[in-house]
Amino acid sequence: MNPASQFPSPADVAGIASSVAELLEVLWGGGRDLAATPVSVSQLRVLFVLAGSDGINLRTLTESLDSKPSSVSRLCDRLEAVGLLQRTASAVSRRELELHLTPAGLALVTDMRAAREESLGKVLAVMSAADRRALSAGLKGFRAASAELAADRTAVPHVRTA
């Protein structure tokens, strides 16, 4: 933190957020039985996006994941093969397919979220009420800023640099 300022810089907070993200990965990974979950982390990301945006097409999913269309298509192939995703003809365009979670896909996402929330709840229970309130306010601001950036990204054609 800059000693001349009482507020942490974005770089300082980014470092803290990065270390917390690593802790969350460890915390969530410990509660996830990989043998019992039929999906990879990449496939799970697809399921989480679809849970929040049911019926999107492959192009929109690819943009959401900031990935290559061929990679996302293969992820969807695998998810469809294990019965977690269903592709249906679009009501808007005959050339497009809509992506939907199957009941099994939705159940998996629901179970994963419940397990994560349980793990987080244990940590949050140890925090003071004031710290939880501050964390809640900060996370709401982070989510709003992230949504704003995502909206900006979809308003302007996205260019991959790598």
C-alpha positions as CSV (number, residue, x, y, z in Angstrom):
1,M,0.0,0.0,0.0
2,N,1.2,3.5,-0.8
3,P,2.3,5.0,2.5
4,A,1.1,8.5,1.4
5,S,-2.5,7.2,0.9
6,Q,-4.8,5.6,3.4
7,F,-6.5,3.7,0.5
8,P,-4.9,0.6,-1.1
9,S,-4.0,0.9,-4.8
10,P,-5.7,-1.3,-7.4
11,A,-2.4,-3.2,-7.7
12,D,-2.3,-3.8,-3.9
13,V,-5.9,-5.1,-3.9
14,A,-5.3,-7.2,-7.0
15,G,-2.5,-9.0,-5.2
16,I,-4.7,-9.7,-2.2
17,A,-7.6,-10.8,-4.5
18,S,-5.1,-13.1,-6.4
19,S,-4.0,-14.8,-3.2
20,V,-7.6,-15.2,-2.0
21,A,-8.5,-16.7,-5.4
22,E,-5.7,-19.3,-4.9
23,L,-7.1,-20.0,-1.4
24,L,-10.6,-20.5,-2.9
25,E,-9.2,-22.9,-5.5
26,V,-7.6,-25.0,-2.7
27,L,-10.7,-24.8,-0.5
28,W,-13.1,-25.7,-3.3
29,G,-10.7,-28.4,-4.8
30,G,-10.5,-30.1,-1.4
31,G,-14.3,-30.5,-1.3
32,R,-14.6,-31.7,-4.9
33,D,-14.2,-35.4,-5.5
34,L,-12.8,-35.4,-9.0
35,A,-13.6,-39.1,-9.5
36,A,-17.3,-38.4,-8.8
37,T,-17.5,-35.3,-11.0
38,P,-17.7,-36.3,-14.7
39,V,-16.4,-32.9,-15.9
40,S,-13.1,-31.0,-16.1
41,V,-12.6,-27.5,-14.7
42,S,-13.1,-26.1,-18.2
43,Q,-16.3,-28.0,-18.7
44,L,-17.5,-26.8,-15.3
45,R,-16.9,-23.2,-16.4
46,V,-19.2,-23.9,-19.4
47,L,-21.9,-25.3,-17.1
48,F,-21.7,-22.2,-14.8
49,V,-22.0,-19.8,-17.8
50,L,-25.0,-21.8,-19.1
51,A,-26.7,-21.8,-15.7
52,G,-26.7,-18.0,-15.9
53,S,-27.4,-17.7,-19.6
54,D,-29.6,-20.6,-20.7
55,G,-30.2,-20.8,-24.4
56,I,-27.2,-18.8,-25.6
57,N,-25.5,-19.9,-28.8
58,L,-22.0,-21.2,-29.2
59,R,-20.6,-17.8,-30.3
60,T,-21.9,-16.1,-27.2
61,L,-20.5,-18.9,-25.0
62,T,-17.2,-18.6,-26.7
63,E,-17.1,-14.9,-26.1
64,S,-18.1,-15.4,-22.4
65,L,-15.2,-17.8,-21.9
66,D,-12.8,-15.8,-24.0
67,S,-11.8,-18.9,-25.8
68,K,-11.5,-20.4,-29.3
69,P,-14.7,-21.6,-31.0
70,S,-13.2,-25.0,-31.8
71,S,-12.2,-25.5,-28.1
72,V,-15.6,-24.5,-26.8
73,S,-17.3,-26.7,-29.4
74,R,-15.3,-29.7,-28.2
75,L,-16.2,-28.9,-24.5
76,C,-19.9,-28.9,-25.5
77,D,-19.5,-32.2,-27.4
78,R,-18.1,-33.8,-24.2
79,L,-20.8,-32.3,-22.0
80,E,-23.5,-33.4,-24.4
81,A,-22.0,-36.9,-24.5
82,V,-22.3,-37.3,-20.7
83,G,-25.8,-35.9,-20.7
84,L,-25.2,-32.5,-19.0
85,L,-25.8,-30.2,-22.0
86,Q,-28.4,-30.3,-24.8
87,R,-28.2,-28.4,-28.2
88,T,-31.5,-27.4,-29.7
89,A,-32.4,-25.6,-32.9
90,S,-32.8,-21.8,-32.4
91,A,-36.2,-20.4,-32.8
92,V,-34.6,-17.2,-34.2
93,S,-32.2,-18.6,-36.7
94,R,-32.1,-22.0,-38.4
95,R,-28.3,-21.7,-38.7
96,E,-27.8,-21.5,-34.9
97,L,-28.1,-23.9,-32.0
98,E,-29.1,-23.0,-28.5
99,L,-27.3,-24.5,-25.6
100,H,-29.2,-25.7,-22.6
101,L,-28.3,-27.5,-19.4
102,T,-30.1,-30.8,-19.0
103,P,-31.7,-31.6,-15.6
104,A,-28.5,-33.5,-14.7
105,G,-26.4,-30.5,-15.7
106,L,-28.4,-28.2,-13.6
107,A,-28.3,-30.6,-10.7
108,L,-24.5,-30.8,-11.0
109,V,-24.2,-27.0,-11.0
110,T,-26.6,-26.7,-8.0
111,D,-24.6,-29.3,-6.0
112,M,-21.3,-27.7,-6.8
113,R,-22.6,-24.3,-5.8
114,A,-24.0,-25.7,-2.5
115,A,-20.6,-27.4,-1.7
116,R,-18.8,-24.1,-2.4
117,E,-21.2,-22.1,-0.3
118,E,-20.8,-24.6,2.6
119,S,-17.0,-24.3,2.4
120,L,-17.2,-20.5,2.3
121,G,-19.7,-20.4,5.1
122,K,-17.3,-22.2,7.4
123,V,-14.6,-19.5,6.8
124,L,-17.1,-16.6,7.0
125,A,-18.4,-17.9,10.3
126,V,-15.0,-17.2,11.8
127,M,-14.9,-13.6,10.5
128,S,-16.3,-10.8,12.5
129,A,-19.6,-9.3,11.5
130,A,-17.9,-6.0,10.5
131,D,-15.4,-7.9,8.3
132,R,-18.2,-9.8,6.6
133,R,-20.1,-6.6,6.0
134,A,-17.0,-5.0,4.4
135,L,-16.3,-8.1,2.4
136,S,-20.0,-8.2,1.2
137,A,-19.8,-4.5,0.1
138,G,-16.5,-5.0,-1.7
139,L,-17.7,-8.1,-3.5
140,K,-20.8,-6.4,-4.7
141,G,-18.7,-3.6,-6.0
142,F,-16.4,-6.1,-7.7
143,R,-19.3,-7.9,-9.3
144,A,-20.8,-4.6,-10.6
145,A,-17.4,-3.6,-12.1
146,S,-17.0,-7.0,-13.7
147,A,-20.5,-6.8,-15.2
148,E,-19.7,-3.3,-16.5
149,L,-16.5,-4.6,-18.2
150,A,-18.3,-7.6,-19.6
151,A,-21.0,-5.3,-21.1
152,D,-18.3,-3.1,-22.6
153,R,-16.6,-6.1,-24.1
154,T,-19.8,-7.3,-25.8
155,A,-20.6,-3.8,-27.1
156,V,-17.4,-3.6,-29.0
157,P,-16.0,-6.4,-31.1
158,H,-13.6,-8.4,-28.9
159,V,-10.1,-9.0,-30.2
160,R,-7.9,-11.7,-28.8
161,T,-4.3,-10.7,-28.4
162,A,-2.8,-14.2,-27.8
